[in-house]
């Protein structure tokens, strides 16, 4: 099955799901009041996302791919710089959604024999001390159309694009017998930027006597310069007069086109955020 067909089927499923949801809740919904017509409403979120990062990369001068994995503890211990935030703006049924995730990691070290230089493996008796660094930017931007809005449910369909800009760097220092390797130390790096079109759905279900607790959810899927990318998140939140606090589990996944420097990438882990509304 080709990617265009997969994307068409996914969009069809989302539309039918939204239609079924509307059929079940139409009587309970209340349209925006005339006082809200033409009035923009904003929500800004600052969050912390601590994922486990796994990927497969083809470094220059190597013909075989290398897998890498960065644990949650390594993300915390070796984080050099980060920015994580989202902005949502709505006017009536229409809206715009932006989410930016930037991570700069450095100094993740290990001793291993699963390593090659110029596609030459390590000689017997030698190990490599590896210093892995990663700069990653994930930017999701989408237009939204609200299909449900009442005291319990808020649901938006979305369509837009996602950028993945990635630069992994691997420094190495070889200990022991050098053999025929061309050097005892060095570094490898690649960079890749991919844009993908996405479609999805996001929203929340509010519950409780005072309607303070809610269950936020998000799902998107897309393709373009990668074969397939998708993202999902879900959790629980509590609303205040000024905004809300949320705790979720979030997962992002990319499968690249054949021959790309970055073959696969996935990020998954807990996320805690604070949202301000005005």
C-alpha positions in Angstrom: 0.0 0.0 0.0 1.5 3.4 -1.0 1.9 6.3 1.4 -0.6 8.6 -0.4 -3.3 5.8 -0.1 -2.4 5.4 3.7 -2.7 9.2 4.2 -6.1 9.3 2.3 -7.4 6.4 4.4 -6.2 8.1 7.7 -7.9 11.4 6.8 -11.1 9.5 5.9 -11.1 7.7 9.3 -10.6 11.0 11.1 -13.5 12.6 9.2 -15.9 9.7 9.9 -14.8 9.6 13.5 -15.6 13.3 13.9 -18.9 12.8 12.2 -19.8 9.9 14.5 -18.8 12.0 17.5 -21.0 14.9 16.4 -24.0 12.6 15.8 -23.7 11.4 19.4 -23.2 14.8 21.0 -25.0 17.3 18.7 -27.9 17.9 21.2 -25.5 18.7 24.0 -23.4 21.1 22.2 -23.8 24.9 22.4 -22.5 27.1 19.6 -20.2 30.0 20.5 -22.1 33.0 21.8 -22.3 36.2 19.7 -20.1 37.9 22.3 -17.3 35.5 21.3 -17.7 36.0 17.6 -14.6 37.7 16.1 -12.8 37.5 19.5 -9.4 35.7 19.6 -8.6 33.3 22.5 -5.1 32.2 23.2 -3.4 29.4 25.1 0.4 29.4 25.7 2.0 26.3 27.1 5.5 25.8 28.5 6.3 22.1 29.1 9.1 19.7 30.0 9.4 16.5 27.9 11.9 13.9 29.1 11.9 11.2 26.4 14.0 8.1 25.6 15.5 8.8 22.2 16.2 5.9 19.7 17.4 6.1 16.1 19.3 4.7 13.2 21.8 6.9 11.4 24.2 6.6 8.5 27.3 8.5 9.2 29.5 9.7 6.3 32.1 7.2 5.0 30.2 4.3 6.5 28.1 2.0 4.4 26.3 0.4 7.3 23.9 2.1 9.6 24.4 2.6 13.4 21.8 2.5 16.1 21.8 4.9 18.9 19.8 5.2 22.1 19.7 7.9 24.7 17.9 7.1 28.0 15.8 9.5 30.0 18.5 9.8 32.7 21.1 10.7 29.9 18.7 13.4 28.6 18.5 14.9 32.1 22.3 14.6 32.9 23.6 15.8 29.5 21.1 18.4 28.5 22.9 21.5 27.3 20.0 23.6 26.1 16.3 23.2 25.5 13.1 25.0 24.6 9.7 23.4 24.7 6.5 25.3 24.1 3.2 25.5 22.3 0.8 28.3 21.3 -2.9 27.8 20.3 -5.1 30.6 19.0 -8.8 30.3 18.3 -11.5 32.6 16.8 -14.8 30.9 16.6 -14.5 27.5 15.0 -11.2 28.2 13.4 -7.7 28.2 15.0 -4.0 27.9 14.6 -1.7 25.5 16.5 2.1 25.8 17.0 4.4 23.5 18.9 8.2 23.8 19.1 10.6 21.4 20.7 14.4 22.1 20.7 16.9 19.8 22.4 20.7 20.0 22.5 22.4 17.0 24.1 26.1 16.4 24.6 28.6 14.2 26.4 26.7 10.9 26.4 29.7 8.5 26.7 30.1 4.7 26.6 32.8 2.0 25.9 31.8 -0.4 23.2 33.0 -2.7 20.4 29.9 -2.2 18.2 31.6 0.6 16.3 33.3 1.1 12.9 35.5 3.8 11.2 35.2 4.0 7.4 33.2 0.7 7.6 36.2 -1.0 9.3 35.3 -2.7 12.6 37.4 -2.5 15.8 40.4 -4.9 16.0 40.4 -7.6 18.7 41.4 -6.1 22.0 40.3 -2.6 21.2 37.3 -0.6 22.5 36.0 2.8 21.6 35.0 5.6 24.0 32.1 7.3 22.3 30.9 10.9 22.9 27.4 11.3 21.4 25.8 14.7 20.8 22.4 15.5 19.3 20.7 18.7 18.2 17.1 18.3 17.3 14.3 20.7 16.4 10.7 19.5 16.0 8.2 22.2 14.8 4.5 21.4 14.2 2.2 24.0 12.8 -1.4 23.4 11.8 -4.7 25.0 11.1 -7.7 23.8 13.2 -11.4 23.4 12.8 -13.5 22.9 16.0 -16.1 20.1 15.5 -17.2 19.8 19.2 -17.4 22.3 22.0 -19.6 21.8 25.1 -19.2 21.4 28.9 -17.6 17.9 28.5 -15.9 17.7 25.1 -13.7 19.9 23.0 -12.5 18.4 19.7 -10.5 20.0 16.9 -9.5 18.5 13.5 -6.2 19.8 12.3 -4.1 19.8 9.1 -0.6 21.2 8.7 3.0 20.3 8.6 5.9 19.1 10.8 9.6 19.9 10.5 12.3 17.6 11.8 15.7 19.1 11.9 18.3 16.7 13.3 22.1 16.8 13.7 23.7 13.8 15.5 27.5 14.0 16.2 29.7 11.1 17.3 33.2 11.7 18.7 35.3 8.6 19.2 38.6 7.7 21.0 39.9 4.2 20.4 41.8 2.3 23.2 44.0 -0.7 22.7 45.3 -2.2 19.5 44.6 0.2 16.6 45.1 -2.4 13.9 44.4 -1.0 10.4 42.1 1.8 11.5 43.1 5.1 10.0 43.1 7.0 13.3 42.8 6.7 17.0 40.3 9.5 17.4 37.9 11.6 15.4 34.3 12.5 14.9 31.4 11.8 12.5 28.3 14.0 12.0 25.3 14.2 9.6 22.4 16.6 9.4 18.9 16.3 7.9 15.8 18.5 7.6 12.5 17.0 6.6 9.1 18.5 6.1 5.9 16.3 6.3 2.2 17.1 5.8 0.1 16.0 8.7 -3.6 15.5 9.6 -4.9 14.8 13.1 -7.2 15.4 15.9 -6.8 16.9 19.4 -9.0 17.9 22.3 -10.1 17.0 25.8 -12.8 15.4 27.9 -13.8 17.3 31.0 -15.3 15.5 34.1 -16.0 15.9 37.8 -18.6 17.9 39.7 -16.8 21.2 39.2 -15.5 20.3 35.7 -11.9 21.0 36.8 -10.4 17.6 35.8 -9.9 16.7 32.1 -8.3 14.2 29.9 -6.3 15.8 27.0 -5.5 13.8 23.9 -3.6 14.4 20.6 -3.0 12.2 17.5 -1.6 13.1 14.1 -0.1 11.1 11.1 1.6 12.3 8.0 4.1 11.9 5.2 6.2 13.9 2.8 10.0 13.9 2.9 9.8 11.0 5.3 7.9 7.8 4.5 5.7 8.1 7.6 5.6 10.2 10.8 3.1 10.1 13.6 2.6 11.5 17.1 0.3 10.7 20.0 -0.1 12.1 23.5 -2.6 11.5 26.3 -2.8 12.2 30.0 -4.7 14.1 32.7 -5.0 17.8 33.6 -6.5 20.2 36.2 -8.0 23.6 35.3 -7.6 26.8 37.2 -9.0 30.3 36.6 -5.8 31.4 34.8 -5.1 28.1 32.9 -4.2 24.5 33.7 -1.5 22.0 34.6 -1.2 18.8 32.6 0.7 15.5 32.8 0.9 13.3 29.7 2.8 10.6 27.9 4.0 11.7 24.5 5.4 9.7 21.6 6.8 10.8 18.2 8.0 8.6 15.4 9.7 9.0 12.0 10.5 6.5 9.3 12.7 8.1 6.6 13.0 7.6 2.9 15.5 5.0 1.9 19.1 6.2 1.7 18.6 9.2 4.0 21.3 9.9 6.7 18.6 9.5 9.4 16.7 6.2 8.8 14.6 6.1 12.0 13.9 8.2 15.0 11.5 7.9 17.9 11.0 9.9 21.1 8.8 8.7 23.9 8.4 9.7 27.5 6.5 11.7 30.2 5.6 15.4 29.7 4.5 18.0 32.2 3.2 21.4 31.1 1.6 24.6 32.4 -0.9 26.5 30.2 -1.8 30.1 30.4 -5.1 31.3 28.8 -6.3 34.8 27.9 
